[in-house]
Amino acid sequence: METNSFQGTNVKSSESDEKPSTSAPIAGNQVKHEKSEEDFAFDEPPFKKIKSTTSPEGKPVKNLGGNKVKEEFEMNWDIVQVLSERTNVEPWVCANLIRLFQEENTIPFIARYRKELINNLEADALREVQQTLEELRSVAKKTHTMIQKLKKEGKLSGCLFTALLNCRTFEELDHVSAPYKTGSKGTKAQRAKQLGLEPAALSLLQNPMELNLFSYIRPNVKGLANIQEVEAGVQHILADIFAKDKDTLDFIRKLCQQRYICIQSALAKVSSKNGNEKDIDKFQLYHEFSCNIKNIQHHQILAINRGENLKILTVKVNIPDGVKNEFCWWCVNERWRPKQFLKPELMRILRNSVEDAYKRLIYPLLCREFRSKLTSDAEKESVMMFGRNLRQLLLTSPVRGRTLMGVDPGYKHGCKLAIISPTSQILHTDIVYLHSGQGFREAEKIKRLLQQFNCSTVVIGNGTACRETEAYFADLIMKKYFAPLDVQEHLSTAVSPEASKEMPDLDPNLRSAVSIARRVQDPLAELVKIEPKHIGVGMYQHDVSQTLLKATLDSVVEECVSFVGVDINICSEILLRHIAGLNANRARNIIEWREKNGPFINREQLKEVKGLGPKTFQQCAGFIRFNQEYIKTFCREARAAGQTVQALLTKAGAQATSEKQGKKKSKPAPSSSQQPNPLDQTCIHPESYNIAMRFLSFIGGNPNDIGKSDMQQKVNAVIQKEGLEETAKRLNTTVHTLQLIIDGLTQPEGFDIRTDFDKPDFKRSIVCFEDLSVGTVLTGKVENATPFGVFVDIGVGKAGLIPVRNITEAKLSKVKKRRSLGLGPGERVEVKVLNVDIPRLRITLDLIRVL
C-alpha cells in the first residue's frame, strides 16, 4: 500500500532513510486528555492591547484594566498566548473571548452581536476557543491542586514547584508529579537520593575533579554495597535531571518535528488465536499498518484506538535511532557538557545516564504525548464533523404550505397514518396493513384519504419495514395510481419520546406518524426533541469524549435555534429552552407567563418573567421574534372588548410584581412600552434600537415599513451615496452593528435563514440494489459526512460511499464554496455508480455535481 492522504504504508516498506528503532518499547495506553504542546513557556512578552466588551450601543470601549487577563490559577505561561498558539486565533481576539466568556456571554450572542471584538469569527471557531480555554484551565486547576497536596506532605521543592507551573498538558503534569503521588514506591532516582548520592551526581556535572565515588561505598547498605551500585544510583539521578529539564525536552521535541516519526499497528498475538474472526476482519486494514504521524488521518487514529481497546491490535510509536543518537550527542557535548575534564569512567557514567534518560523516561513520554495529541485532535475533528452535520440537518429548509401524510411503517401492527394541515394541525389518523396481503385494498383507502384532504406529499419514517413501505408507495406513484394528484414521497427519521408529552390525548401508536410528518414541515422544531447524539450523523461517536460531544452538540442546537429565531407567542417550550441564555426553567416560566397574561406585546415584557434578569434578557432578546400582524390583531380584539393595551400591560406587570412579593429583595416590575415595537420582529438587538431609530431618521424611513421594498430602496440609496463605513461613523457605531441593522430593516417579514439551505428530497421512483450497475447515474441525498467520504442514500436500502478523493472543489456549487459548508446531511447530489459489491452490500460512488 502506498502512503497517501488516507492510507499508511505497509510496515514492510518505509519512506525514511533511517531505520526504525529496534530497541524502542511499545507505547503504553495513550492518555485521553487533551493536546500536547511542543514547548514550555515562561513569562511571555506583552501581547496586543486587549479590547473589552461593548457599550449598550454596540460600540467598543477601551479596556482600563491593563493588558493582562487575570486567571484564578496563575501559571508560568500566559493563557492568552498559549490559547492563541493552539487555536491559531489572534491574541487580542483570544483575550476578548476570555473576557466575554467570563461575563457569561453565549456563543450565538457573541457570534452575532460582538463581531468587531472577535474579528468576525464563526461559531465553530468560537467553540474551539472555548473548549481549549476550558482544557487549559483544567490543567492549571489540577496543577495547583497537586502543588497544595505536595506542599502539605512536605515534598514540594523549589525546582519541583517551577516544573509544575511550567506544565501545559495533563501528560506533562503526570510526568512531573508521578514520583510524588501517594502510594508510589518512588522512582529509582528518589531511592538513590535517599541513599545520599545526589551530591555525587551534581558534582559529576559541576566539579568532577574532586569526585570520588569509592567514598560512597557502604558494604552493608543495599544500593551502596559496591562501586557498580553507586554508579547505577548516580546514573539514575542524572537521568531524572535530564528528563525533567526544560531545554532538554524542548530540543528532543524540536528534533522529532524534523524527522520521520511513524505510528504502527499490528494484529495482536492473543486476538489472532482467541478473537472473534468477524471483529478481526473489521480491522484488516490495520493488521500491518504504518503511517507518518504528520499524514495519518483522524478516522485512522480512532480506528486504531478502537482496535487497541478491543485487544485486536497492538500499537506503537516508532522514533528512528538517528533521533536517539543525535540527542545523546547533543546532551553529552552541548547541554550537559561537564565544566571540567572528565575521567573516562565518569564520562561512561554520563553517556549511560543520557541513554537511560532517553530510553526509560523521555521516549515513553514522547510516545504518550504523540498518542495523546493524535487522539485529542482526532476526537475534536470527529466531534466538529458531528456538529457540522447536525447543523446542516437542523437547518434543512422547512416545507411550508403543504398538507402532509406521515407514515410510520410496520409489519404485524400495520402502518400508522396521520394527515396534518399546513399549520401542523392533526386532520386525520388511521392504520393500514400494507404488508399482510391486503395491499391492494388498502391502496384504495390511502387514495381516498389523499384526495379528501388534497394531500400530495407522503412522508415515510425511517424504521422497521420502511424500505418495503417506500417501495409500495413508489410502485403506486409510478403507475399514477393517485391521479390526478401528483404525489411525492420522502423518507424521514424516527420519532422522539417528547411526542408523547405534546400529544397526550392521541393514541401512542399514532403519535409517531404525526411527528414524522411534522419533521418535514418544520425539521428544527421536531429535531430539537431528540438527544443530538441519537440523530446518527456522526463518526466514532462512542469512541470520543462523551462530555465534549454533548457540550458541542448542545451548543450547535442552541446556535441553530437562536439564529433561526422563535416567535415568542406560538413556539413550544422545548424549542424555547434552546434559545441562547434560556434553559428549561426559564422557558417554562415564559410559557406560564404567556398562558396567564396572554401574548407578549414587545421584548421589554420579557423582563417581567420570573428568572429573566438583565443578563438573560441581553443574551436571548435578539433571538426572540414578535409577529406584528398577530400582535396587531390581538390589540384590535382587546380594544373591541373595551380594554386598552396599556391596561393589559399594567395588569401583567402587577401580576409579575405580586408573584415576586414575599422575597427579601424583590425587584419592581419594569414598566413596559405601551405599544408594539416594529423592531421586535427583526434580528436587531434592543441595545441597538437607539442607533436603528437614528438610522431610520437619517434615511427618512418609517418603522412600519420594515421588510418592504420601499425600505430596501431608501437604504440602498443612502449606502450607495454615503458608503457603509462613513454612515457608521456618522451614527457613532461599528460597521458590523450597522450591517446587522440594515439586514434587520430590509429582510422581508417572516424571513427564514433556512431558505438558503437545501430542501428535502422528494422521490417519485425507486431502484433495487440488484438493478444497480457500474455507470448508472442517480440522484440521492447525503445521509452522513465523515473525513474519509460521504454516505449518500440513493433509495436502495443501503447508502453508497463517495470517497473524499472524488469530492473536488469544482464539483461543489459556488454557493457551497462561499458558505464553506462542503457536503452535509440533507444535500441533494447527482452521482455515478463506480462499483457494486453485492456480497458485502457495498456501493462506491463518484460525485457528478451538487443539485
N, C-alpha and C positions, 0 to 999 in steps of 0.2 A: 504494500500500500504506500502511495506517495504522500508526502506531507502537503497538505493544503489547508484551507481555512476551516475544514470540517473534520479532517481525519488525521490522526498522528501517523508516524512511520511505524513500520514493523520493528520489533526490537532487534531483529537480525541485521538491520541496516541503520546507519546513522549519518546525519549531516555534518556532524562535528569532526574535526580532525584530531580532537583529543579523545583518548579512550576513557570510557566511563570508569569511575572509581570502583575498584573491586572489593575494597575493604569497607565501603560505606554501609552502615547498618540500615535496615528498613525503618522508615519513619513510623513513629507510633501513631495512635489515633489523633487526628487533627482536632484542634480546639475550635469549637464553633462559636466564636465570639464576634470579632469584627476585623476590619482591615488592619494588617500590619503596616507599619510605616518604615521607610528606609532609614531615616535619620532621627537621632535625638536632637533636641534643641534647647539651648539655654536662652538667656534674655535676647529677644529679637529686637532689631531696630524699629523705631516708631513707624507705624503704617499711616496711610492717608487719614486726614481728619475725618472723623466719623460724623455722618449726618444723623439727625434724630428723627423722631416721628413728625407727623404733620399737624398743622393747626386745623381747627374745625373747617376752614375753607379749603383744605387740601394743599396749602402752600407750605413747603418745607421750612422749618425753623432751625437755627443753628443750635448745636449741642453745647451746653455750658458746662458739662461735666468732664471735660478733658477728652483725650483720645484713647482712653483705656477702658475696656469693658470689665467691670468688676464681677468676678465669679465667686460663688460660695466656697469652692475649694481651689486654692491657688496652686499652680504647678510651676515647674521651671521652664515650661514652654507657653507661648502665647496662644490662647484658644482661637483667636481670630485668624492668626497666621496659619495655624495647622488646619483649621476649618477651610480656609481658602485653598490650601495646597491639596487637600483631599477631594474637594468638590469642583475645583477649577473655577471658582467664583471670586470676583474681585474682593479684596479685603474690606473695602468700605461697605460693600453690599452685605458681606457676612456680618460686619459689626451692626449694621442697621437691622438685619434679620434677628440677631441675638436680642436686640432691644425690643423689636416688635413681638417676638415670641415671649419674652419676659413679661410684656404687658398684656398677654393672653389674647393676642390677635389671632384669628383663624386664617388658614391658607386661602380660602376663597376671598375673604375681605382684603388680605394683603395683595393678592394677585390682581384684583380689580381696582381697588381704591388707593393703593400705595405704590403704584408703578414707578414713580420717579425715585423712590427710595430703594428700589430693588433692581434698577436697571432693566425693567420690563421683563423680568424672569417669568417663565411659565410655572404652572402649579407643580408639575413633576420635579422641576429643579428645586422649588421651594421645599418639597417633601424630602428630597435627598439631603438638603442642607439641615433640615430639622432632625432627621434621623441620625446624621453624622454628628450633629451637636449633642444629641442625647447619648450617643456612644462615648464621645469624649468626656462628657460629664460623668458617665458611669465609671469610666476608668479613673477619673480624678477622685470620685467619691470612694471607690474601693481602695485606692492608694492611701487616702487619708485615714480610712478605717484601719488599714494594715499598719500605718505609722503609729496610730494610737495604741493598737494592740501590742506592737513590739516595744513601744515606749513603756507601757505598763509592765511588761515582762522583763524590762531591763536589757533588751537585746539590741536597742537602737543606737548605732554608732553614727558619727558624722558622715562617713563615706556611704553607709547604707541609706541614710536619710536623703543624701543627694541623689544616689542611684534610683531610689524610689520616686523622687519628684521628677526624674528625667523620663519615666515610663510613659509612653503614649498609647500602648495597647495592652490588652489583657495578657498576651503572650510574654511581653517584656516584664510585666509585673510578676507573673508566675515564675519567670526565670530568676528574677532577683530575690523574690521572697520565699521560694520553695524551701531552702535550707532552714528557715527560721520558723516554719509552721509547727504548731503544737503536734506532738506525736511523731515528728520526724526524727529519725536516728541521727540526723546531721550528715553533712557531706564529708568526703574524705579530707577536704581542706579544713573543715571545722575540727575534725578529730586530730589532725596534725597540729592545729593551733593550740588545742588543749594540751598537747604534749610539749608545748613551748618551742615549736620550730618556726614560728612566724618571724622572729628576729633573724634567723639564719636565711630565710627566703628573701627578706628585704635587703640583707647585707650582700647577698649574691648579686643583686641588681645595682646597689649603690656603693658598696665598699668591699668588693670581693677579695682584695689583697689581704684583709685581716680575717677572712672567714676560715674557720677550722671546723669542719663537720664532725671530725672524730671526737671533739669535746662534748658533743650532744649524745654520745652513745651511753645508754644505761642498760646493762645486760639483763636486768631483772624486770624491765618495763617493756610491755608489748608495744611495738611500733618504734622503739629506740634500741632494740636489742643488738643491732649490728649496723654497719655503715650502709648496707643496702636499704634497710628500713628507714634510716634517717634521710637518705637521698630520695626515697619514694615519698616521704612526708613533705619534704621541701618542694618536690615536683608538683604535688597536689595543691599546695598553697599557691605556687606560681601560676599553675593552670587556672585556678579560681580567679586570681587577679587579672589575668589576661582576658578571660571570658566575660568579665563584667566591666571591662574598660571601654569607655565610650568611643575613643578614637579607633581602637582595635575592631569593634563591631561595625563602625562606620566604614572602615576600609574593606572588610570582608563582604559587606552588603554591596558596596560600590563595585567590587571585583565581580561579584555574581551577576550584577546587571550587565556586565560587558561580555559574559561568557554564555555558552550553551548549557542551560540547566533544563533537564527534562523530567517529566513525571512519567512513571512506568507502572503498568498494571499487568498482572498475570493471573492465570487460573490457580486458585488456592489448592494445595495438595489434598486437604481434607475434603473440600467440596467436590473434587473430581472423583472421590471414592464414595462419599455418602450423600452427596447433594441430589436435589430433585433435578432431573435432566431437563425438564421444561424451564425451570428457573435459570439453569446454567446456560441454556441456549439463548436466553434473552440478552446475555452479556457476551455473546460470541465475538463481537467487535473488539472487546477489551481483554480477550484471553492472552493476547500478545500485543500490547499496545504501548507506544512510546510517542511523546509529543513535547516539543519545546513549551515551557510554561508561558512564554510570551504569545504563543499561537493557539494554545488549546482553547476550545470553545466552552461557553458556560454550561451547555447541556451535557457536554462530555464529562466535566468535573462532577456534576450532580449524579450522572450515571455511575461513574467510578466510585463515588462515595457510597451510593446505594449498594453496589456490588460488594464493597468492603464491609459495610454494616451487616450484610446478609452472609458474610464469611464465604462468599463465592470468589472474590478477588483479593489478591494481596497488592498493595500499592506502596511505592517508594519514590522519593525524590532523588535523582541521580546528579550529583555535583562532580564534575571531572576532577581527576587527580591533579591536573595543571593548576586548578584554583588552590588546592591544598599546598602544593609546592611553592607557588608564588607567595601565598600568605605566610607560610613558615619562614621563607627567606626574608620577607619584609619585617616580620616580628623580630627575628634574631639580629638583623643588620640595621634596622631603622628604629622602629618603635621601642623595642626593649633591649637595645644595644647597651651593654654594661658601661658604666662610666670609667672603669679601669680595665686593665688587661685581665682576661680570664684564663685560669689554668685549663688544660684540656678536659679534665674530669668535670670541672664546673660548667664548661661550655657544653659538654654532653648532657648535663642535667638541664640546662637552659633549652637546648633543642628538644629534648624529650618532653619538657614541660609544654612547649608550644604545640608539639604534635598531640600530646594528651589533651590540651585545652581544645584543639580543633575537633579531634575525633570524639571525645567524650562529652563535651559541653557545647561547643559552638555549632558543630554540624547538626546535632538534633534540634538546637534552637532554630537554625535556618530552615530546616525541614518543616518544623511546626509553623514557622512564620509563612513559608511559601504555601503550605497546605491551607492554612487559615485564611490567607489573603485570597487565594483562588476560590475557596469555598464561600467566603464572605461576598466576593464580587459576583459569583455565580448565583448565590441566593438573592442578592439585591436585584440582579438583572431579571431573574425569574419572577420576583415579586413585582418589579416595574412592568414587565411584559404582561403579567396578570392584570395589573392596574390599567394599562393601555387598552387591553382587550375589553376589560369591564367598562371602561369609559365609552369605547366605541359601541358597545351593546346598549348601554344606558341611554346614549344619545341617538339611538335609532329614531328616525323620523316617525311621528305618530300618524296613524291613518284616521283622519277625521272625516266626518260627514258620511260614513258608511254604516249600514246595518250589517252586523256580522253574525255568522253562526259558528259557535265554538263547539268542537267535538273532542271529547275525552275518550280515546279508543279503549276497547276492552273485548274480551272473548266471551267468557261464560256469563258475565253480568251485563253484557251489552255495551254499546257506545252511548255515552251521555251527551245530549244536545242542549244547547242554550242559545237563544237568539236575543241579542242585545241591540238597543237603539243607538243612534249616533251620539247620544248623551249618556251612554253606559247604563241605561235603564233595562231591566230584565223584561223582555216581552213574552218569552215562552220557554219552557223547559220540557224535555222529553227523553225517552230512552228508545234506541233502535238496536236490533240484533242483526248485524251485517255479516257475521262470520259463523252462522249456525244454520245455513241452508235457507235463510229467509231473506237473502239479499235483494232479490227482485221485488218482493212485496214491500220491503222497507224503502226501496228506492222511490216508490210512488208517494209514500208518506213524506219523505225528505223533499221531493219536488213540490208537493202541496204546501209545505211549510215555507219553502224559499219563495214561492210565488205569492203566498198570502202576505208575507212581510216584505216583499220586494227586496229580498236579500240575495246578493250576487257574490258574496265572499265567504268561503268556508275556511275556518282556521282549525287545524288538527293538532292536538297535543302530541309532544314527542315522548311517548311512553310505550307501554305494552300494546302490541298489535297496531302500532302507528303506521308501519310500512304497508301492512295489509289494508288498513283503512285508507291510506293515501292512494294506494293502487286502485282501490274500489272507486273512489271519487274521480280519480284521473281517467278511469275507463268510461265512466258516465259522461264526464266532460268532453272527452274525445268524440263520443258518439252524439254530442249535442243533445243529451237527454233532457237537460233543463231548459231548452229553448222555450221562449225567446230570451230568457235570461242568459247573459254571458258570464257564467260562473267561473271564478278562480279559486284556487286553494293555496294555503300557506301553512308551513309547519311551524309550530310554536313550542316553547319549552314547558316543562311540567308545572304543576300547581304548587302554591305555597300554603303552609299551615295558617297564615294570617287570614286567609279567605274565610275561615270558619268564624272569626271574630266579627268580620264585616257583614256576613250573611247568616246570622244565627238561626233565622226562621226558614232558611232554604234547606231542602233535603241534602245532607252531606255528600251524597253521591253526585249531585248536580252542581255543587259549588265549583268543582274543578272545571267544568265546561264554561262556566261564566268567566272564571279567572283567565282561562286560555284565550277567550275572545277579547277580553279587556286588555290582555298583554299586547295585542297588536294595535288596539285602539289608542292606548297610552302606555308604551313599554316602560317608561320611567316609573310611573305611579304603581305599576304592578311588580316590577323587578326589585324595588326597594323593600318589598315584603320578604324577600328571600335572603338568607345568610349569604353574603357575597361569594364566599369560597365554595358554595354549593352550586353556583351557576355553571361551573365547569368550563371556564375559558382560560385555564392556566396550564402550567407545565411544572411537574415535580412539586406540586403544592404540598405534599405530605413530607417532603424532604427538606423543606426550608423552615426557618424560624416562624412558628405559628403566631408569635407576638407581633413580629414585623409584618407578616402577611395580613393579619387582622387590622392593624393600625393603618396600613397602606390602603387596603380595600375600603375601609370605613371612610377614610379621607377622600378617596375617589368618589364614593357615593355622595358625600357631603358637597364636594366640588360640583358634581353634575347637577344635583338638585338645586343648589344655590344659583349656579349660572343660568339654569333654565328659569328659575323663579317659580313661586307658587302664588296662587290667588288666595289671599288670607281668608276670604269668606266662603270658599267652597272646597278647599283642599282637605285631605284626610289627615288625621293625627299622625299616621305612620309616615306620610310624606313630609309633614311639617317638622318632625323631630330631626330630620336630616339637614335642615337649613343651618347654615353657619351660625354658631352662638347658641343654638337651641338644643335641648335634649328632651327625653321622654316626659319629664315632669313639666317643663316649660311649655311643651307642645300641648300637653293635657290641660294646663291652665288656660291657654289661649282658646282651646275648643270649648272649655267650660264657660269662659267669659262670653264667647260668641253665642252659646246656647242660652245663656241667662239674659244678655243685654241686646241681642240682635247683631246684625252685621257691623263690622268695623267701618267707620266713615273715612278715617285717614290714618296715616302712620303714627301720628302723635298719640293716638289712643292706645297703642301698644304699651306705652309707659304705665298705663293703669292696670296692666295684667300683673298678677302676683308672681314674683320671681324674676321679672324683667327689669333689671336695673339699667343704669346708663351704659355700662359696658356691653351687656347683652343686646340692648337696643342698637348700639353702634354697629355690632357685628352682623345683626340679622336684618336691619331695616332696609338696606338696599336690595335685598333679595326677595322681599315680600311685596307683592303687587296688589293693586286695587282696581277692579274692573269698574270704570267710571259709569258706564251705562247701567250696570247693576245698582250702583250706589244712588245714581240719579233717580232710578225707578223707585228705590226704597224711600228716598226722601220725598218724592211726589206722593207716594202712598201714605207716608207719615203726615204730610200736610193735609191730605184729604181726610185723614182720621182726626184732624184737629190738633196734632202735635207738631211742634217745631223741632228742627234738627238740634237746636241748642238745648231744648228740653230733654231730648233723648241723651245728648252728651252729658248734660248735668246729672241726669238720673244714673247713667253708667258710672260717672265719677263718684257720685255719692255712695253707690253700692261698693265700689272699689275701696273707698275710704272706710266704710263700715266693716268690710272684711278684714282690714288691717288694724282695726281698733283692738285693744287688749294687749298689743305688743308694747314693749317698753319704749322702743324708738320707732314709732310708725311714721312714715313719711306722708305728707299730704298728697292727695291725688293730683297729678298735673292737670292744668286746665287745657282742654283740647280746643283746637280751632273750630269755629262754628260751621265751616263749610268744607266739603270735599276738596282736596288739593289735586289738580290735574297731574302734577309732577309725581304723585304716588303711583301712577301706572307705568313709570319709566324705571330704568336702571340707575337713575341719578340718586346719589346718597343724600339724605336730609342735610348733612353737613355742608353740602354744596348748593343747597336751594338758593341761598343768597346770590351766589355767582350766576346760577341759572337764570334768576329773575333779572339780574343786571344785563346778562347776555340777550335775553328776550327784549328788554327795553332798547338795547343797542341796535338790534336788527329790526325793531318795530314789529315784533311778533306777539301773538296772543296765546296765553297758556291753553286756551280751549282748542287751539289749532294743532296741538301736539300730534304728530304722526300723519298729518295731512300733507298733500303735495304743496300747498301754499307755504307751509313752514319750511319744507325742503328747499324751495326756490329762494326764500329770504336768506336762509343760512348759506346756501351756495353763493349767492350774490355777495354777501359780506366777506366770506372767507376768500373768495377769488380776488376781491378788491384789496382787503387788508392783509391777508395771509394769516395762517394759524398762529404762528409764534407772536406776531405783532398784536393780534387780538388777545392772546393770553396775557401779554404784558399790560395791555390796556385794562384788563379786568383784574390784574394783580393775582394771577393764578398760574398753574403749570399747564403745559401743552397737553399732558395726559388727562388732567382733570377736565380741560376744555373739550377734548375729543370725546370723553365719556358723556359730557353734557350734550354735545352735538348728536351723538348716537341716540341718546335718550329722547331728544326732541324730534328727531327725524324718522325713527323706526315706527312703522305703522302699528296701530293698536292691535294687540294680540300677537305681536312679533314673537317668534319662537326660534331660538338658535338651532334647534334640531332640524329645521327645514333645509339646512345646508348639508346635513348628513344623509346617509343612504336610507331609502325606503325598503320595507320588507320585499322579499322576492315572491311574487305570486306566480304559480305554475299552472299550466293547462295540460301538461302531459308528463309522463314519467317513463324512464327506461329501466330495464332489468340488468342485473350485474352481468348475466350471460350475454346480453346484447352488446356489451361494450367491445370495441375493437381498437387496435392501435390506429391513431389518426383521426378518431371521432372527435368532432368539435361540439362542446356542450357549454351551457351557461349554468353557473352554480352560485352558491352563497358561502362565503367564508365562515367556517364554524369556529376555528381556533387559530391563533398565530403563535409560533414558537421561534426561537433563534435559528433553528435548522430548517424551517419551512412553514408552509401554511396549509391547513387542512380545509378542504372545500367539499361541501355537501352538493353532490350532483344528482341526488334523487335515486340512488340505487341501494340505499341501506347501509353503505359503507363510504366514509369520507375518503377522498383522494388526497394525495400529498403533492403540493408544488414545492420542490426543493428550493431553498433560498437562492441558489445559484441561477435559477430560472426567473427570479423576480428582479428585473433590471429597472433602472430609473426611467428608461424610455417607455416601458410598458405601463407605468403608473400615469394616471391622468395629471394634467397640470394643476388641477385643484388639489389633488392629494399631495403633490410635491410642495405646494405653497403652504398647506396646513401641516406638513411633515408628519402625517398620520401613518403613512405606509399602508399596509393591508391589515384590516382588523375584522372581528366578527360582525356579520351583517352585510358586508360589502358584496356586491354582485360582480362576478368576473366571468370572462369567456376563456375557456381552457381547451387544450387539446390533449387527448389521451396518449401518453408515451409508452406505458407498459401496464399490462393487466396480469397479475399473479393470482389465478383463481384458487389454487390450493390454499394459499396463505391469505386470501381476500385482501390483496394489496393493489392499489391503483396509484400509478405515478403520472402526474400531470405537468403540462407546460402552460404557463400563463401567456395568453394572447393579448388581452387588454382588460382594463377595469371599466366596467359599464357605468 
